[in-house]
Amino acid sequence: MGYSAVPLTRLIEQFASLPGIGRKTAQRLAFYILTLSEDEAKKFSDAIMEAHQKIKNCEICKNFTDQPVCDICSDRDRDHSVVCVVEDAKDVVAFERTREYHGVYHVLHGLISPIDGIGPDQLYIKELLSRIGEGGIKEVIMATNPTTEGEATAMYLCRLLKPLGVKVSRLAFGIPVGSNLEYADEFTLFKALENRNEL
């Protein structure tokens, strides 16, 4: 490696364990952290700990929030009769960037993936069914990624939701199969929402 400082090696390993961060980027980040003043490093560390301790799931949609109910679910101007089902909280951010979707969300926090040992019980599916059971929801938009797991999860949910009398639609993807929603531009996401199809 060219250096023998154990704390530096540990720091690089922590950065390298993050998704999408390779070894070289991890090294760059670790060396950058070492250039920070002690006060700046403490602020960085405190921000991580504060987020870890204070951020939780919204009681309604399971999105990340520091309140019992997130700002979107609390917003009376949103259309609470339309629920967009997404895999992760970062997908909510992607849709919100479009400024064109005015419904609410439901975050599954994953996808059904038997290969990875993830089944329906490990996702927030029961909570979605409970929301629909309370009434007032007219449409559920399946906005999982166009991957094998995303499609399987969408079809599984469709089978559960159809008997409940709600319209179930799927995004009309103009997004390449195998890509992730978080990387799509606002116009592509807007068109996908606009051209969604009923399942």
N, C-alpha and C positions, 0 to 999 in steps of 0.2 A: 503493500500500500504506500510505502514511502514515509510513513509517520507511525509512531508507536504510542501516542497518547490514547489511553483507553477511553476517557470521556469523549474524545473526538470520534473515535470509532463507534461508540454507542450512539452518539448524536446522528452520525451518518446512517447507521442501521435503522434508527427511528424514522428518519426522513425517507429512506429507501422502502420502508414498509407501507408507505402511503400509496394508494392506487394512482397509477399514472406517473409515478416518480421513479426514474431509473437511477442507477448507481452514480452516474456523473452529475445529474441534477441534485441528487442527495448530497454529494460532496460540495457542490457550489453553495447550496443552502446552508450547510453546516459551517463552511468557512465564512459565509456572510454573517451568520449568527455570532461568530467569534469577533467580528469587527464592531458589533454593537456595544454601546456603553452599558455598564451594569444596570443603569436605570431603564434603558431601552429593552434590554434582555428581560428584565423583571416584568415590564409592561406586556411584552410578548407572552411570557410564561403565564402571567395573571389572566390575560385574555383567554388563553386556552382553558385554564382551570375554571374561570367564571362561566364560559360557554358550556363546559362539561357538567358543571354543577347546576346551572340555572335553566338550560334549555331542556324542554320535555316535549311530549307529544300533546297536541291539542286534544281535548276531550271529545271533540266531535269528528274532525277530519283526520287526525293523527299526524298533521303537519308539525314541523318544529316551531315552538313558540316559548316565550318566557312567561306566558299568562296561561290560566286554565283553558281559555278558548282563544284561538288565534284571531288576528285582525280580520282575516277574510270571512271566517264564520260569524264574526260579530257584526259585520257590515250589513246593515239592513237594505242597502241599495243593490246588493248582489242578488242574483236570481237563485234562490235556494231550492228551486224545483229541478235544477239541472246540476248533476254531479259528475265531475270529470275524474275518473279513476286513473291514478298514476303510480308508477313503481316507487319512486323516491321523491323526497322533498325538493331536490334540485330540479325535478321536472316541473314542479309548481312555479319555481322561479322562471323557468323557460317560458311557460305559458303566460305568466304575468307580464313578461317583457313585451308580448304582442299588444297589450292594452286592448285586445279585442274580445277576450273571453270574460263574461260577466257572471258566470255561474260560480259554484263552489267546488271543492275538491274532496277526494278521499285518497289518502296515501297508504299504499299497501306495505311499504318498507320491504320490498323484495318481489320476486316472481316464483311461481311454482317451478321447481327444478329437481326432479327425482335424482338426477346424477349427483347434485350437490347436497342431497338429503333435505331439501326444502319442500315441505308439503303445505297444503292449504291452511293447516292449523297454526303454522308459524307466521302467517301473514294476517293483516287486519281485515279478514274477509267477514268474520262473524259480526264485526262492528258495522261493516257496510250493510249487511243484511238487516241488522237491527235498525239502522237509520231509515232504510226503505220501509221497514215494518211500521215505523212511526207515522208514515204517511206524508204527503206533500211533495214527494219526489216524482217527477213525470218522466225524466230522461236520465240515463246513465251513459256517459261517453267513455268507452274503453280507450284509454290513451297510453297503453303499455307500449314499449318499444317493439318494432317489427322484427323481433328475433324469434327463434323457436320457442323459447321460454315465455316471451311476451305474448305470442299468439296463443300458446297453450293456456296461459293464465286468463286471457280475454275470453276464450271459448268456454273455459270452466265456469267463469263468472256469468257468462251469457246463459248457460244452462240453468244456473241457480236463480238468475234474475227474471228470466222470461215468465215463469209461472206467477211472479208477483205483480204482473200487470203493468210494468214500467217499460217504456221504450228503451231499447239497448242499441247503441250505435257504436261504430268503430271509426277511428280517424281514417280519412281518405288520404293515405300516405302518399305524398309526393316526395317522401324521404326515402333514401336508399335502404333496402333491407339490410339489416346487420348494423345500422348506424344507431346513435343514441340521440334522444330528443334534446338533451342539454346542449348539443352542438349545432342544432338547427337554427337558422336565422328566423327572425320574427315573421317575415312574409310567408315563408314555407309553412311555419306552424299555423299561421292564420288561415291559409288556404286549406291546410289539412283539416282544421276545425270546420271551416265553411262547407267543405265537400264530404263531411263524414257520412257514412252509410249505416242504415239500420241493419242489425244482425238478425 
